[in-house]
Amino acid sequence: MLEGAKSIGAGAATIALAGAAVGIGNVLSSSIHSVARNPSLAKQLFGYAILGFALTEAIALFAPMMAFLISFVFR
C-alpha cells in the first residue's frame, strides 16, 4: 500500500515539469513580442527573459528532486 502511494506521489510531483515547460514558452513568447513592439529595448529585455527562464527552470529542477525524494528517501 505504501509503495503504491509513493509511486502516485512521485508521479504527481513530475506533473510540475509540464507547467515549467509552459512557463518557459510564455517567457520566450513574451520576450519575442516585447522586442517586436520596441526593438530599442532588446538588450534590457533579454536580461529579463534570461532571469525569467532561470527561475522557471529552477521549478523544473525541483520537481524531479521531489519525485526522487518521495521514491527513495521517505520510507
Secondary structure, DSSP 8 states (H G I E B T S, - for coil): -HHHHHHHHHHHHHTHHHHHHHHHHHHHHHHHHHHHH-GGGHHHHHHHHHHHHHHHHHHHHHHHHHHHIIIII--
